[in-house]
Amino acid sequence: MSAERLLHELEQLHRTRHETFLYGSDDALRRHTERTTELEAEYLRRFPVRMVTASRTRSGARARETAARIEATPS
């Protein structure tokens, strides 16, 4: 599978995850989970050193939450 196709498949799986979780049959959810795991493992195998956005780490998330609280606090 090409890298472009792999990314497309992953995007599609991530886009449909919530609906499958809420409304899919047990078999559909199991298959969705298996396929997601397979493709994510393949992505990580191909791209072990990928760009990680600082804001997507735990410390980045905490910084966003702190900034949002400060912004929401009346002066």
C-alpha positions in Angstrom: 0.0 0.0 0.0 1.4 3.4 -0.9 2.0 6.0 1.8 -0.7 8.2 0.3 -3.2 5.3 0.5 -2.2 4.4 4.0 -2.9 8.0 5.2 -6.2 8.0 3.4 -7.3 4.8 5.0 -6.3 6.0 8.4 -8.1 9.3 7.9 -11.2 7.4 6.9 -11.0 5.1 10.0 -10.5 8.0 12.4 -13.4 9.9 10.8 -15.8 7.0 11.2 -14.6 5.8 14.7 -17.2 7.6 16.8 -20.2 6.6 14.8 -19.0 3.0 14.7 -18.5 3.0 18.4 -21.9 4.4 19.1 -24.0 2.7 16.5 -22.1 -0.2 14.9 -22.6 -3.9 15.7 -20.2 -5.6 18.0 -18.6 -7.2 14.9 -18.3 -3.9 13.1 -16.6 -2.3 16.1 -14.3 -5.2 16.6 -13.3 -5.1 12.9 -12.9 -1.3 13.0 -10.6 -1.6 16.0 -8.5 -4.4 14.4 -8.1 -2.4 11.1 -7.2 0.8 12.9 -4.6 -1.1 15.0 -3.1 -2.7 11.9 -2.9 0.5 9.9 -1.6 2.6 12.8 1.1 0.0 13.4 2.1 0.1 9.8 2.2 3.9 9.8 4.5 3.8 12.9 6.7 1.1 11.3 7.1 3.3 8.1 7.5 6.6 9.9 9.2 5.9 13.3 10.6 9.4 13.4 7.6 11.6 12.7 7.1 15.2 13.5 5.3 15.7 16.8 3.6 19.0 17.4 4.4 20.3 20.9 0.8 21.4 21.5 -0.3 17.7 21.0 1.8 16.5 24.0 0.5 16.4 27.6 2.4 19.4 28.5 1.2 21.3 25.5 -2.4 20.4 26.4 -1.9 21.6 29.9 -0.5 24.9 28.5 -3.6 25.3 26.3 -5.9 24.7 29.3 -4.0 27.2 31.4 -4.1 29.8 28.6 -7.8 29.2 28.1 -8.5 29.7 31.8 -6.5 32.9 31.9 -8.3 34.2 28.9 -11.7 33.3 30.4 -10.9 35.0 33.7 -12.5 38.5 33.9 -10.0 41.3 34.4 
